[in-house]
Amino acid sequence: MNDGFSRKVARNHGGKKMKVNEGMIDRAVRVLLGLALISLVYVGPKTPWGWIGLLPLATGLVGFCALYALLGINTCPAKHKDS
């Protein structure tokens, strides 16, 4: 399946390549968790701590997690070519 979320490489602003290291389930969980945390700003306890949800939301949408890269974790089933 080759959709917009299954890109093998994402580019950051410095022109360096970031390999996608999150699988589809991991990404979906991150997006849902991020949206749930952000909703805390508007409903529930109405605390500004809900903005921390931007981090899992962003990593879920982009497909790259810097912490995963540092720890050598890759939940993406696609094989990457080193080029």
C-alpha beads as a LAMMPS data file, in Angstrom:
LAMMPS data file: protein, C-alpha beads

83 atoms
82 bonds

1 atom types
1 bond types

-500.0 500.0 xlo xhi
-500.0 500.0 ylo yhi
-500.0 500.0 zlo zhi

Masses

1 110.0

Atoms # bond

1 1 1 0.000 0.000 0.000
2 1 1 1.553 3.283 -1.059
3 1 1 -0.349 6.224 0.398
4 1 1 0.773 9.626 1.663
5 1 1 1.520 8.252 5.124
6 1 1 3.701 5.435 3.821
7 1 1 6.477 7.658 2.543
8 1 1 9.867 6.121 3.087
9 1 1 11.706 9.404 3.593
10 1 1 10.617 12.737 5.053
11 1 1 12.705 15.884 4.668
12 1 1 13.352 18.377 7.416
13 1 1 14.162 22.059 6.885
14 1 1 17.930 21.464 6.802
15 1 1 17.619 19.235 3.738
16 1 1 18.704 16.153 5.703
17 1 1 16.736 12.964 5.248
18 1 1 14.762 11.493 8.134
19 1 1 13.739 7.870 7.679
20 1 1 10.207 7.024 8.730
21 1 1 10.571 4.889 11.851
22 1 1 6.942 4.519 12.968
23 1 1 4.486 1.914 11.750
24 1 1 0.872 2.716 10.889
25 1 1 -0.549 1.474 14.220
26 1 1 2.089 3.428 16.160
27 1 1 1.282 6.556 14.148
28 1 1 -2.484 6.175 14.614
29 1 1 -2.080 5.768 18.379
30 1 1 0.148 8.856 18.531
31 1 1 -2.333 10.972 16.552
32 1 1 -5.269 9.854 18.712
33 1 1 -3.288 10.395 21.925
34 1 1 -2.185 13.832 20.750
35 1 1 -5.734 14.861 19.888
36 1 1 -7.000 13.563 23.238
37 1 1 -4.363 15.531 25.148
38 1 1 -5.010 18.702 23.160
39 1 1 -8.730 18.350 23.896
40 1 1 -7.884 18.729 27.602
41 1 1 -7.142 22.387 26.897
42 1 1 -10.768 22.954 25.884
43 1 1 -12.783 20.381 27.865
44 1 1 -12.284 18.523 31.115
45 1 1 -9.792 20.126 33.484
46 1 1 -9.021 22.911 30.949
47 1 1 -5.328 22.828 31.746
48 1 1 -2.592 24.191 29.472
49 1 1 -0.671 20.931 29.985
50 1 1 -2.834 19.520 27.201
51 1 1 -0.629 21.306 24.666
52 1 1 1.982 18.618 25.314
53 1 1 -0.227 16.604 22.943
54 1 1 1.307 18.509 20.040
55 1 1 4.405 16.307 20.315
56 1 1 2.745 12.912 19.726
57 1 1 0.419 14.502 17.161
58 1 1 3.350 15.911 15.158
59 1 1 5.443 12.740 15.336
60 1 1 2.417 10.668 14.335
61 1 1 1.695 12.847 11.312
62 1 1 5.329 13.013 10.169
63 1 1 6.192 9.385 10.934
64 1 1 9.551 10.155 12.510
65 1 1 10.372 9.997 16.215
66 1 1 13.768 11.344 17.283
67 1 1 13.718 9.255 20.472
68 1 1 13.143 6.112 18.413
69 1 1 16.104 7.095 16.215
70 1 1 18.354 7.574 19.265
71 1 1 17.319 4.218 20.730
72 1 1 17.459 2.371 17.391
73 1 1 13.750 1.489 17.462
74 1 1 11.832 1.093 14.203
75 1 1 8.180 0.009 14.139
76 1 1 7.812 0.649 10.406
77 1 1 7.618 -2.639 8.487
78 1 1 8.989 -1.096 5.240
79 1 1 12.611 -1.905 4.440
80 1 1 14.782 1.174 3.843
81 1 1 17.632 1.444 1.406
82 1 1 20.674 3.257 2.775
83 1 1 21.174 5.896 0.128

Bonds

1 1 1 2
2 1 2 3
3 1 3 4
4 1 4 5
5 1 5 6
6 1 6 7
7 1 7 8
8 1 8 9
9 1 9 10
10 1 10 11
11 1 11 12
12 1 12 13
13 1 13 14
14 1 14 15
15 1 15 16
16 1 16 17
17 1 17 18
18 1 18 19
19 1 19 20
20 1 20 21
21 1 21 22
22 1 22 23
23 1 23 24
24 1 24 25
25 1 25 26
26 1 26 27
27 1 27 28
28 1 28 29
29 1 29 30
30 1 30 31
31 1 31 32
32 1 32 33
33 1 33 34
34 1 34 35
35 1 35 36
36 1 36 37
37 1 37 38
38 1 38 39
39 1 39 40
40 1 40 41
41 1 41 42
42 1 42 43
43 1 43 44
44 1 44 45
45 1 45 46
46 1 46 47
47 1 47 48
48 1 48 49
49 1 49 50
50 1 50 51
51 1 51 52
52 1 52 53
53 1 53 54
54 1 54 55
55 1 55 56
56 1 56 57
57 1 57 58
58 1 58 59
59 1 59 60
60 1 60 61
61 1 61 62
62 1 62 63
63 1 63 64
64 1 64 65
65 1 65 66
66 1 66 67
67 1 67 68
68 1 68 69
69 1 69 70
70 1 70 71
71 1 71 72
72 1 72 73
73 1 73 74
74 1 74 75
75 1 75 76
76 1 76 77
77 1 77 78
78 1 78 79
79 1 79 80
80 1 80 81
81 1 81 82
82 1 82 83
